[in-house]
Amino acid sequence: MDVQRLLASLIENVIWLKILAVFFIVYGVLQCLSIVGLLVGWLPIWLGVLLFSSAKLLDLVGEGGNSEHAVESIEKISLYFKISGIVALVFVGVLVVVGTFALFILFS
C-alpha cells in the first residue's frame, strides 16, 4: 500500500499539527515564567516539539519521502497521545483527591 495514500489525511492537516505545536510551545514558555510553572511548563513544550517534528516528517512523506519517515512521524504522534493520556489521568486523580479533601473540610 502506498504510504502517501495511507497518511493522506494527516498530510493534508500538517498545518494544524504545526499550529497546535506552536500553541503548546508558547503555552509552556509562558508557564515557565512563574516558579510554580517551572514544575510543569516543560511538558507542553515537549508535546509541542513532538507534534512539530511529526509535522516536519509528514511534510517529507508528502514530498515523496520513504516509509521510515512515516513510521517515525506516527511514533511521535503516538507518544504525544500517551503523554496526554497520562497527564489527563493524573489531572483527574488530583481533582478527585482535592475534591475529597475539600468535602471532608466542608462537612467536618
C-alpha positions as CSV (number, residue, x, y, z in Angstrom):
1,M,0.0,0.0,0.0
2,D,1.2,3.5,-0.8
3,V,2.4,5.4,2.3
4,Q,1.3,8.8,1.0
5,R,-2.2,7.5,0.3
6,L,-2.4,5.8,3.7
7,L,-1.4,9.1,5.5
8,A,-3.2,11.5,3.2
9,S,-5.5,12.9,5.9
10,L,-2.6,13.6,8.2
11,I,-0.5,15.1,5.4
12,E,-3.4,17.4,4.4
13,N,-3.7,18.6,8.0
14,V,0.0,19.2,8.7
15,I,-0.7,22.9,9.2
16,W,-2.9,22.2,12.1
17,L,-0.3,20.0,13.7
18,K,2.1,22.9,13.4
19,I,-0.4,25.4,14.8
20,L,-1.1,23.1,17.8
21,A,2.7,22.6,18.3
22,V,3.4,26.3,18.4
23,F,0.5,26.8,20.8
24,F,1.9,24.2,23.1
25,I,5.4,25.6,23.0
26,V,4.3,29.2,23.6
27,Y,2.0,27.9,26.4
28,G,4.8,26.0,28.0
29,V,7.2,29.0,27.8
30,L,4.6,31.3,29.4
31,Q,4.1,28.7,32.2
32,C,7.8,28.6,32.8
33,L,7.7,32.4,33.6
34,S,6.4,31.6,37.1
35,I,8.1,29.5,39.8
36,V,5.3,27.0,40.0
37,G,5.0,26.9,36.3
38,L,8.6,25.7,36.0
39,L,7.5,22.3,37.5
40,V,5.0,21.6,34.7
41,G,5.9,24.1,31.9
42,W,8.4,21.7,30.3
43,L,5.6,19.3,29.5
44,P,3.7,21.4,26.9
45,I,7.0,22.4,25.4
46,W,7.9,18.7,24.9
47,L,4.4,18.0,23.5
48,G,4.8,20.9,21.1
49,V,8.2,19.7,19.9
50,L,6.8,16.2,19.4
51,L,4.0,17.5,17.2
52,F,6.2,19.9,15.3
53,S,8.8,17.2,14.5
54,S,6.0,14.9,13.5
55,A,4.6,17.5,11.1
56,K,8.0,18.1,9.6
57,L,8.3,14.3,8.9
58,L,4.8,14.3,7.4
59,D,5.9,17.1,5.1
60,L,8.8,14.9,3.9
61,V,6.4,12.0,3.4
62,G,4.1,14.2,1.4
63,E,7.0,15.2,-0.8
64,G,7.7,11.6,-1.6
65,G,9.7,10.6,1.4
66,N,10.1,7.0,2.4
67,S,8.1,4.9,4.8
68,E,10.7,5.3,7.6
69,H,9.7,9.0,7.9
70,A,6.0,7.9,8.1
71,V,6.7,5.4,10.8
72,E,8.8,7.9,12.9
73,S,6.0,10.5,12.5
74,I,3.3,8.1,13.7
75,E,5.5,7.1,16.6
76,K,5.8,10.7,17.7
77,I,2.1,11.3,17.4
78,S,1.6,8.0,19.4
79,L,3.9,9.3,22.1
80,Y,2.0,12.6,22.2
81,F,-1.2,10.8,22.8
82,K,0.3,8.5,25.5
83,I,1.7,11.5,27.4
84,S,-1.5,13.5,27.0
85,G,-3.5,10.5,28.3
86,I,-1.2,10.1,31.4
87,V,-1.4,13.8,32.1
88,A,-5.2,13.6,31.9
89,L,-5.4,10.6,34.2
90,V,-3.1,12.4,36.7
91,F,-5.2,15.5,36.5
92,V,-8.4,13.6,37.2
93,G,-6.7,11.8,40.1
94,V,-5.6,15.2,41.6
95,L,-9.1,16.6,41.1
96,V,-10.6,13.6,43.0
97,V,-8.1,13.9,45.9
98,V,-8.6,17.7,46.1
99,G,-12.4,17.3,45.8
100,T,-12.5,14.7,48.5
101,F,-10.3,16.8,50.8
102,A,-12.5,19.8,50.2
103,L,-15.7,17.9,51.0
104,F,-14.0,16.5,54.1
105,I,-13.1,20.0,55.3
106,L,-16.5,21.4,54.4
107,F,-18.5,18.8,56.3
108,S,-16.3,18.4,59.3
